[in-house]
Amino acid sequence: RTHSLAYHQQLINPSTMKLSLALLCAAVGYSAASPFAPKKSRNTRKAKMNAKLMSNAKTLRKLDGQDEEQEVDLSGYSIKFEKCQFVKSYNGEEGGGGGEGVDTILTTQRFVIFRLCPDSSCSSCNYNYGEYIVDMETYLEAALGYKEEAQEQYCDTCNECYEKAAEAAENDDANEEEEEDEDAWKCQNMDTSSCYAECQNIENMEENGYMDASEFIECQELDVGDDDGVQLFAGAMCASSGTRIKIGIFSDEDCSIYDESKDIEDYMKNDDGYNMKLSYHLLKQTFSESECIASCLVEDEEQNNGDDGEEKEAEVNEMCEELYEAAGKCESSHGFEQGIVDYDNYDNQVRNEELVCDFISSLQAGHYDQTGEIVVSGGRTTLGGSSTATGGQK
């Protein structure tokens, strides 16, 4: 869509941009420094996420026209990834926003847009859904923590079933009577021939010449062995018009200045100096286009197996709780039945819902390229003062 010149001048105006992003950050509920948090190990990230969840306890909302609070039930919803987007804005502080030794007055905000779709309807999510925006770090922490745990449980069950199948084959050969196994139901839908090979590849990833891309989602310096003092950094970035997340190479410690001339795999080496490739096996599960990323309902395996006749209260997984609490919310216009929650940031979320909805729409409309520069009528306007013209802008 082509916008008027006045509209784009308003977008590019430093004071307007800074105010809009400041308000949005307040609505989303995180500090401007959060995308550039200190490096953390995976275990530290998981511990931090669990601590947040425990501190928030239950998610509550106020019913329309009533003072009483009622727990929000997200168990009937699933998470759908919508888009990843970088946004560059004026920092407005002394020293700029590009880190030590970088001459720029810009800072880069990293966002992910996702939806909560009813009844796992991620392919046709067009009513009774909520749309949300959260910083990329929070999204990847929660999504990768969930996917990593699910992968571990999957492979544990696969290995267990593989061993049981081997034992059963041995018993058949020896004409021995097989003992009753009360956990046999776990293996009913498990294809041990395919899952075992998959899990062995994951376990032996490094021996097979691969490194896990999810280990590079936080900006970190690469060991390039350059005697001239050149520094390169690797971190997560948006790709393919925001439909994917990949690992890119940057020239600054905040991973704001993308170097498209370099390929991350050219700098991947193990401790012995051998070249390695990146495996996106885990990371790609966080940005599926057509499938749900996760169901918010925690399945009770014992209840599904018929071991307990009592109906238990639905449990919501930690990923949904974490992202719902952290995100800026656009719900009213989409008929989301649960409504904005009532917690410390409740009033702020309500006041800024229209702002959040408008900002999400601007990101989805393609007003920014994958590096965060503003796009104007088919070209790119660089906030720092220079511009690259393409197509209709020339």
Stockholm file with secondary structure:
# STOCKHOLM 1.0

chainA/1-394         RTHSLAYHQQLINPSTMKLSLALLCAAVGYSAASPFAPKKSRNTRKAKMNAKLMSNAKTLRKLDGQDEEQEVDLSGYSIKFEKCQFVKSYNGEEGGGGGEGVDTILTTQRFVIFRLCPDSSCSSCNYNYGEYIVDMETYLEAALGYKEEAQEQYCDTCNECYEKAAEAAENDDANEEEEEDEDAWKCQNMDTSSCYAECQNIENMEENGYMDASEFIECQELDVGDDDGVQLFAGAMCASSGTRIKIGIFSDEDCSIYDESKDIEDYMKNDDGYNMKLSYHLLKQTFSESECIASCLVEDEEQNNGDDGEEKEAEVNEMCEELYEAAGKCESSHGFEQGIVDYDNYDNQVRNEELVCDFISSLQAGHYDQTGEIVVSGGRTTLGGSSTATGGQK
#=GR chainA/1-394 SS CCCCHHHHHHHHCHHHHHHHHHHHHHHHTCCTTGGGCCCCCHHHHHHHHHHHHHHHCSCEEECTTCCCEEECCCTTEEEEEEEEEEEEEECCSTTCSSCTTCCCSEEEEEEEEEEEEETTCGGGCCSSCEEEEEEHHHHHHHHHHHHHHHHHHHHHHHHHHHHHHHHHHHHHHTTCCCCCCTTGGGGTTCCHHHHHHHHHHHHTTTTTTEEEGGGGSSCEECCCCCTTCCCCEEEEEEETTTTEEEEEEESSTTSCSBCTTCCGGGGCBCTTSCBCEEECTTGGGGSCSSSCSEESBCCCHHHHTTSCCSCCCCCBCHHHHHHHHHSEEECGGGTCSSCSCCSTTHHHHHHTHHHHHHHHHHHHTTCBCTTSCEEETTEEECTTSCEECCGGGC
#=GC SS_cons         CCCCHHHHHHHHCHHHHHHHHHHHHHHHTCCTTGGGCCCCCHHHHHHHHHHHHHHHCSCEEECTTCCCEEECCCTTEEEEEEEEEEEEEECCSTTCSSCTTCCCSEEEEEEEEEEEEETTCGGGCCSSCEEEEEEHHHHHHHHHHHHHHHHHHHHHHHHHHHHHHHHHHHHHHTTCCCCCCTTGGGGTTCCHHHHHHHHHHHHTTTTTTEEEGGGGSSCEECCCCCTTCCCCEEEEEEETTTTEEEEEEESSTTSCSBCTTCCGGGGCBCTTSCBCEEECTTGGGGSCSSSCSEESBCCCHHHHTTSCCSCCCCCBCHHHHHHHHHSEEECGGGTCSSCSCCSTTHHHHHHTHHHHHHHHHHHHTTCBCTTSCEEETTEEECTTSCEECCGGGC
//
